[in-house]
Amino acid sequence: MRALVSAGSCVVGFRASRGLKAGGTDRGSATIVWLTAVVMCVVFGVLALALTEFASARARVSAAADLAALSAASRTLYSDGCQHAAQVARENDSTLRSCHIYGTEVEVAVEGRARGALARLARMAGKVAPRIVVQARAGQPESVT
């Protein structure tokens, strides 16, 4: 594109360019950069979601372990504390792995499985969802016995 500019008695001609000649190497690079940024945001978003779901599952299993330990400790005088702990863990979608009663104190280990995106990803890979094992301890005051 040619243009003529008149400045008084002097006429100056110039040629407008588009920045790069046809066949330049940077043509369309903004699209690639933009798509890369979008893909990275999606990947980090999915990763954050998976980690959040895992933390939520860990908190759920931890709460089940605490409840199981407390329920077992409340039943130490009746000698059915471990059965009671197993029932409480089952009701909280977990499994009682071990239960030890030491006088008025109880120590339990509870196992649960991760859910959500992590579990689906593991199933697609032909694996089992990650196990989460939490130990908890509870006891009665010594004056009870």
Secondary structure as UniProt FT lines:
FT   STRAND          2..7
FT   TURN            8..9
FT   STRAND          10..15
FT   TURN            22..23
FT   TURN            25..28
FT   HELIX           29..74
FT   HELIX           76..78
FT   HELIX           81..91
FT   TURN            92..93
FT   STRAND          95..102
FT   TURN            103..104
FT   STRAND          105..113
FT   HELIX           117..124
FT   TURN            125..126
FT   STRAND          131..139
FT   HELIX           142..144
//
